[in-house]
């Protein structure tokens, strides 16, 4: 076996060539004498891969492991005839083209024929193929020319291999120097030094091929991508570790620290695959190029486009959508809002769209705790209603016509200054609402296309539904419900489901027309924080984005399987959870049924209680305003009655009758309002009780 495999043995590293042309090192794990091949293994993207390679290919890339020819030990011993047969066992890279030598050939020639030079296979062939002196001059000349041609061909191949090997060695030296330099800069006394070394060693084994501007932009109806930001100043000062690795253009890895029962620490490397992944060096311009820019043309083709930024508070959503921050100041011209508007105005100048005579309008509103506020009209409260054609209308929303980029930037700055925000542990200026910026194309007043750009609220607030503060609970419940509804609406769009549960939340209700129709396209940008302290929230974000992209199910099977048992499932849920029927509640039930691994019956009851609270609150406020207006009329009537009593001979009976009528009206209306307020207070108490009974469910593992 040793003669066949030369210097190859189990455990040695050799160079191999992949089917895509890449050449890299792999470890030999087994030898196969029956078919002259070896099995090799290597680590790629965190996974162990392997293949079986014939010896010919191994020797072509690794001349230093080619077997040496055995020279007879006894000079007097004649060369047995079987040498020719043995020579046939030599790998193909050492196959000779010379005429077989007679058995009585001089030993010197035989020694030259089995030359032991190992620097290059071509040199071996040259030595092995030197013709014996007994050959005729003409045939020897032809043979020599043939040998030189073969040697020249093979030497070019060897030169390429040597060049690759030389570049590889230089690269390894540079990486080793860089690792040593980083190791010297690292403080050994860091609290997570052991984990940091594990991550560093794991990254050293990866083959990095990040996304570049030269990569092709693929056409997706639903595009899901991930963007990781760099460590911020707070994380660096706290000596937090970067646990995110993006080795290629569509893969992101999370190095989750774990601890065994014996307190031994180890890494659990979790890998996710998306359409695109952007590392900490990616700019907003590059993110926009692969995500929102391909959607701009959709709205000129009478379509609906939607782009979401989703993630934990402080992970870079507002930075991505709104623009770069410099302290508290934001450069709105470098966000996806402004970049999309820029391309819209550029497209308007193209001849095929210029003749359409389109006008550009913009709206900017936020959704906070199930309520809609106009950010371009001093945060005026808006109502979301369905008209007779089942089209959702945002009553009172102002559309501002924009003529150029400067107009758009002014609207973005105005809206951002009004947006609801608050302080959290992750961000001193955290967004607590969903901000929706829409670019609308109109042709003679009718809508031609719409591009909705949404900066979602921080997803970690969605889990905060058991807080002692009712306002925080309400925020968390609405965010949780809207994110679940958003996911299911996108999935329904991708699977062409007959029903889209858009009524389950105010966000999806407002964006209803973006999820319906063949010419609707959606892009989600999941932003993640790289710090080890944010590892759990990062994994939740990636799992959410991964479920949005889980569209590999057969649409017919998905529709048929769901539709058959949908009625029964809803009936069981209605009996189990005791909920009446309405379009909103049916969608909410359907939403929770499709996310049973995340939503418990208690959490559903809490969501239902919060939704009921929002509806009752709007009704109480509306009735209170009506009572207030009626009270003004009552005051005027009472004033007239009192003025009548100042007369000497006023009609006492008429006065008493009119006053009694006014008081009866007051009593009836105020009693009705009082009963509604009592019911509202009972609903508040039920919501508080429901929040205490929530049993949290962890999202299912991938």
N, C-alpha and C positions, 0 to 999 in steps of 0.2 A: 504493500500500500504506500509505503514511504516513497518508492521510486515513482509512482504515478502522481502523487500529490506534491512532491518536492518539499518545500519548506512551509506548506500549508498545514496547520493543525488547528484543533478546536480551541477557540479563544483568541486567535490572532485576528487583527484588523486588516482588511484588504479594501482596495478601491473597487466600486461596482458602478455600472452605468445603468440608469433608469430608462424606462421606455420613452420618457419625454426628453431624453438627452442629458439629464443631470448626472454628474459624477460625484459621489461622496463615499465616505467610509462606512463599512459595515463589519460586524463581527461574525466569524465563522462559528456555527453551532453544531454542525455535523458534516461528515464526509461520506460520500456514496461511491464505493468502488465499482458497483455493478454497472452504473451508467456514467462514470467519470464526471461527477458533479459534486457541488458542495451546497449546503444550505446556509444562508446568511441572514442576520437580523439587525435592525437598526431602529432608532426612536425618531418618530416624526410627528410633530404637533401633539406631543404628549402620549402618543400611541406606539406600541411596539409592532413593527411590521417585518415581514420576512419574505424570502423567495429562494428558489433553487436555481443555481447558475452553473453552466457547464464550465469545465476547467479551461477550455480554450479562451472564453471571454475573460476569466480571471487572470490567466497568464498574459493576455494582451495588455491589460491595464496594470499588472503587477509583475514586471520582468524580474524583480529581485526574489520572487518565490518560485521561479521556474526550476524544475529538478535538474541536477547535474548528471551528465552521462557518466556511467561507470567505466573506468579504464582497467583493463585486465591487470591483475597484480603480478602474474608470472610472465616475464617477457618471452619465455620459450613456449608457452602454451599457445597452440594454434587457435585462431578465431573460429568458434563453432558456427556452422551454417545458420543456426537459429538466430544469429544477431540481426539478420534482416527482418525476421518476424518480430523480434523484440523492438526494433526501431519503429515498427508500426504502432506500438503502444504509446509512443511519445505523443504528447498533445499536438493538435494540428498547427499550433503556432510554431512548432519546430519541424514541420514536415519538410523534407529535403527534395530537391528537384534534380539532383545529380544522378548519373548513371551508376547502378549498383557496382561496387568494387569486387573484383575477384577475391577468392579466399586467400590466395597467395600474395596479396598486395603487401607492400612494405609496412612495417609497424609505424614508421614515421607518418605515412599517409593516413593510416588508420587513426593514429593519435590526432592528426589534424582534422580528420573527419568528425571526431567526437568532441571537438574543442570545448573547453570548459569555461570560456569567457561568459560572464553573466551580466555585463553592463547593459547590453542591448540584444534583443532577439535577432536583429539584423546582422549583428556581428557574428552570432552563432551560425546563422545561415550562410554568411560569407565563408566562414571557416569550414563549415560542413560541406559546402558545395564546391570547394576548389577541385577542379578536375584532375584525375590521375594523369601522369605523364604519358601513359600508353595510348591515350585517345588521339585520334587523327587531328591534325592542326585545324582543319575547317570546322569540324564538329565541335572542337574545343572552343573555337572563337565564338560560334553561335551560342554554345552553352554559357560562355562567360558573359555575353551581352544579355542573355535571358536572366542570368543571376543578378547582374547589375540593375536591370529594370525592376526585378522583384525586390531587391534590396532597397532601391530608391523609393518604391511605393511603401514598403514597410517602415522605412526610416522616417517618412513624413508622418505616419501615424504615431510612431514613437515620439517624435518631436512634439506633436500636439499633446500627447499624454504628459510628457516632461514639463511642457509649459503649464498645463493645468496643475500638475503636482507642485511646481514651483510657486504658482500663485496661491495655491492652497496653503502651502507652508508659510508663505509670507502673511496670509490672512490669519493663520493660527497664531503666529508669533505676535501679531498686532493685538489680537483678542486676549492672548495671555498677558501681554504687557498692560493692556487696559484693565484686565481683572486684577492684576497685582497692584496697579495704581489705585483702583477703587478700594481694594482690601486694605491698603495702607491708610486711606482717608477715613475708613469706617472705624467708629469707636466700638471696641470689643465689649464695652460695658452697657451697650444698648439693651433695653429690656427684651426686645425681640430679635436679638442678634442671631440666635439659632435658626429661627424661621427665615430671616433674611438670607442666611447662607444657603438654606434649602432652595429658596426661590432663585437665587443667583445661579446655583449649580444646575437647576432645571432649565433656566433660560439659556445657559451655555450650550445645551444639547439641541436647541431648536434651530431650524432653518428659517430665517426671517425674510419675508417677502411682503412688505406692507403695501397698502393701496397707494398708487401714484396717479398723477394727472394723465398719464399715458394709457391707463387702463380703459377698456371699453365700457360705455354706459349701456347697461342691459335694460330691456323694456319689461317693466313689471306693472301689472294692474294694482297689486298691493306690494309695496316695497317696505321692508323692515330693516333698519340699520341701527348700529350702535356707535355712540361716540363717548370716548373716555377723556376726561380732562386731566391736566397735570395736578400734582399735589399743590395745594394752596399754602399760603404763608402759615396759617394756623396749624395745618397738618405737619408741615416741615418743622416748625418750632416745637411741636409736641412729639417729634421723632416717630411719626406714624410711618408705616411701611406701605409701599406700592404693591398691591396684590393683583394687579391687572396686567395681563400680557396679551398683546395683539400680534401674533406671529405672521399672519397673512391677511389678505384683503377681505376675507369673509369669516374669520375665526377670532373669537375672543375667549380667553382663558382666565378663570378666577382661581387663585391659590388660597383656598380656605384653610386657615389653621385649625387643627383638631388636636384633641388630647385623649390618649388611651387611658384605660383604667389604672395602669401603673404610672400615670402622669407623664408618660413619654409623649412628646409633641411630634406631630407629623403634618404633612400637607395633603389635602384632598384637592386635586387639580380637576376642576370642572370645565368642560369645553362646550361652547355654544357656537352654532353656525347661523349666520344671517346673510342677507344680500350684500351688505357692505359693512365694514368695521373701520372706524377712524380712530387713530391713536392720538396721543396728547400733542403731537406736532401738527395735526391737521388744522387748517384755518377754516373760518366760516365760509369763505369763498369756495373751498374745496368740498366742504360738506354740502353746500348748496348745489354745486355742479352735479353731484350724483343723486340728490334727493328731490329737491323742489324744482330745479330748472327743467327737467324733462316733463313736468306737469303743466308748465306755463302754456304750451301749445294746445293742451286739452281744452282750455276755456275758450280758445279761438275757434275750436271745432264744435262749439255748442255743448261742451261737457262741463262736468263738475269735478274740481280737484280739491283735495284736502291734505294738509300736511300738519302732523302733530309733533310736539316735543314732549316726551314723557320721561319722568324719572324722579329721583329723590330731590328734596329741597337742597339747593347748593350744588347740584351736579352739573349745571350749565345750561338749563333749558332756556331761561330768559336771555342768557348770553348768546345762545345759538339763534334764537328767533328775533330778539330785539337788537342785538349788536354788542360790540366790545364795551366792557366797563373799564373806566379809569377812576378808581375810588368809587364815589357814588354817582359820577357822571357817566352816561352811556352814549356811545357813538352809534346813533341809530342807522347811519348809512352803511354799516357793515353787518347788519343782521339779515336774516332770510326775508323778513317783511320787506325791507327796502330793496334787496337784490331781486326779489320777485317783481316788485313794481317797476324796477329799472328795465327788466326784460319785457314786461308787458308794453311799456312805451316804445321799446325798440321794435317789437313785433308789429305794433300799430303802423309803423312806417314802411313795412314790407308791402309791395304792390298788391299781393293777393288778399291782404287784410285791410289795406288802406281804402279800398273801394267799398268796404262794408259800412263805412261811416259809423264806427262804434264810439261810444262815450264810456269813460272810465269813472266809476264811483268807488268810494271806500266807506266802510263802516268799522267801528271799533267798539266792542262791548265786552262786559265781563259777566260771568255766572258765579255767584257767591251764595252758598247755602240754599240753592234751588231758586234764587231770584236773579233776574237779569237787569243790568244797569248799563245805561248808555254812557260810555267814556268820552264821547264827543259832545255831550249835552249836559255837562255838570252832574254826571252820575244820576240822571233821571231814571226812575224805576219804570221798567217796561213789562208788558204782559205778553205772554206767548199763548196764542189761540189757534185753533184749527177752523178754517172757513168751510163753506158748504162743499167744496171740492176736495176736502181733506188735505189742503195745503196749509202748512204751518206759517203763520204770520206773526212777526214780532211787532206788536202795535206800538207806534211812536218812535221806532228806531230811525235815526237821522242818517241819510246817505249824503255824503259830501262829494261833489264832483271834483276830480283832480285832473289837472292839465299837464303836470310835470312832476319830476322827482321831488322837488322842493316842497310842493304841496303835500305829498305823501309823508315826507319826513316831519313836517309840522304836525300832521295829524297823529303820527306815532308818538312824538314827544308829548303832545297834549294828553293822549290816552294813557301813556305810561305814568305820567305825573298824577293821574287820578286813581290808578289801580289800587285795590285793597291789598295791603301787605302787613306783615307783622314780624316780630322777632322770634326766631327759633334757635335751638342749640346749634343747628347746622349753618344758619345764615342770618345775619343781622337785619337783612332786608328781604324777607322771604315772601314770595307770592302765595296768597291764600285763596286765590280764585282762578278760574279758567278764563284766560283772555283770548278773545276771538277777533282777529283782524281779517276783514273780507275785502277782496278786490272784485268788483262786479262790472261786467261788460254789458251795456245796454244798447239795443238798436231800435231807435224810434220809441223809446220808453219801455220796450219789452226786454226781459232778461235774455242775454245771449250766452253767457257763461259766468261761472263764479269760482273764485279761488279762496278757500278758507284756510287761514293759518292760525293754529291754536297753540298757545303756550299753556299747558295744563298745570294744575296745582300740584304741589309735591305729593308723591304717592304715599309717603310714610304717614301723612295725616289721615289717610284712609283707614289705617289700622287703629287710630285713636278714637274708638267709639265708646269707651268705658270711662271717659274723663269725668271728673266731678263738675266741670264747667259745661253747662248746657250748650253754650255757643260753640265750644270746641267739639262737643259731641255732634252737633248739627253739621259743622264743617266736615268732620270726618265721615259721617254717614253719607252726605251728599257726594263727597269726593269718591268714596268707595263705590257707591252705586253708579255714579257716572262713568267711572273707569271700567267697571264690569260691563255696563251697557255699551260703552264704546267698543270694547273688545268683541262682544257678540255681534254688533252691527257690522264691524269690519269683516268678521268671519262669514256673516250672512252674505255680504257683498262678494267675497271671494268664492263662496260655494254656490252662489246664485239661489239662495233659499227663497221660498215663496213669501216668507214673513220676516220682517226685520223688527226687532223689539225696540224701536226708537222711542216709544212713549215711556220707557222705564226711567229715564232721567231727563232733566231739562236740557243738558248739553246735547244729547243725541236727538232730542225733539227739535231743537233749533237747527241742527245740521241734517235733518231728515233727507232733504233733496240731494245731499252728497253721497248717500248710501243706496240710492235707488237709480236704476237706469244702467244701460249697457256702457254708456260713455262716462262712467265715474271711476276715478283713480285716486288712490290713497297712498300716503307715505307716512311712516312712523319713524321718528328719530328717538331712540332710547338713550338718554344720557346717564352715565354712571360715574360715581366717585371712586377714585383708585385706592383710597385709604383702607387699611385693615379694619379700622373702627366702623366703616360703612359697609363691611362685607355682606351682612345680612340683607340690608336694603338693596345693595347692588345685585345680589342673587335674585331677590324678588322682582326687581326691574327686568332682569334678563329672562326670568321664567315667564313673566307677563308678555314680553315681546316675542318670546319663543312660541307661546300659545296663539298669539295673533297670526304667526306665520305657519302654524300647523294646518296647512290647507292641502295636504297630500291625499285627502280622502276623496273617494269617488263622489262627485256631486249628486248623482242619482241615488246612490246608496245612502248618502247623508240625508237627503230630503225624504226618501222613502222610509228609512228607518225611524226618523224622528216623527214624521207626520202620523204614522200608524198608531203609535202609542201616546201621542201628545195629549189627546183629550182625556184619556184615562189617567195619565200622570198629573195633569192639572186638577182633575177631580179628586185624586188622592191627596194632592197638596192642599186643595181647598178644604177637604175634610180634616186633614191633619193640622193645618194652621188656622182654620176658621176665618178665611178671608172672603169677602163678597166679590162680585164680579163687576169689572169695569175695564175699559181698554188699558188704562194705566196699570191697574193691578194685574191684569192678565199678562202684560209684558213683564212686569216685575216678577211674577211667579215663574214665567218662562225663563227669565234671566237667572233666577236662583236655582231652578231645576237644572239648567245647563252648567251650573258651577257648584254642584253639591259638595265637591271636595273643599270648597272655600267658604260656602255660605251655609251655616247651620239654620234650623228652623227658628231658633231664638234670634239669630241675626236678621233673618227675614222679617220677623215680627217687629224688630227694632226699625228696620228700613221702612216698613209699612207705617209704623207709628210716626216716624219723622215725616214721611210723605203726607200723611193725614194732617200733621201739625202745620205743614206749609200751606196746604189747601185751606184749613180752618183759619189760619192767620190772615190769609188774603181776604177771606170772606168777612171776618170780623172787622178788618180795617176798612173794607168797602162799606159795610153797614154803618160803621162809626162815622165815616165821612157823610153818608146820607143823612144820618141823625143830626150831624152838625149843621148841614145845610137846612134841614127842616127846623132846627132850633132857631135859626135866624129868622125864618118866616114866622115862627111862633112869637118871637119877640116883637116883630112888627105888628102882628095882630093884637098882642096884649097891650102894646103901646097905644094903638087906636082905641081899645076898650077903655083904658085909663083916661085918655083924653075925653072920651065920651062922658065919663062920670063927672068931669069938671063942669059940665053944663048943669044949669039949675033944674031943668025938667027932663033929665035923661030917662030913658026907658029901663027901669030896673030889671024887668023880666027878660028883656032882650040881652042885657049885660050878663045876667046869670046863665042864660042859655048858651051864649057864645063862649063864655069862660069854661063852662062844663064841657063843651065840645073840644076846646083846645086841650083841656086837662086829660080827657079820655084819649085823644090822639097821642098825647105825650106818654100816658101810661102804657098804651098798647105798644107803641114803637120802642120805648125804653125797656119794657118788660121783655120783648122779643130779643133786643140786643143783650139784655142781662142774661137771658137763658143761653144765648150763643157764647157769651163770655164764660159762663159757668162750664159749658161743655168744653170750651177751649182749655180752661184750667184743668179739667179732668184729663184731657188729652196730654197736657204737659206732665201730669203726674204719671200717666201710663207710660209715656216715653221714658221717664226717669226709671221706672220699675223695669221696663224692657231692657234698658241699657245695663242694668245690674245682672241680668240673667244671661247675658251673651256668653257663649262658650266658644272661644276663638279656635279656629281651625287653621292649621298650617297648610300652605299650598302643597299640592302633591309633588313628589320628587320626579325629576325627568328620567 
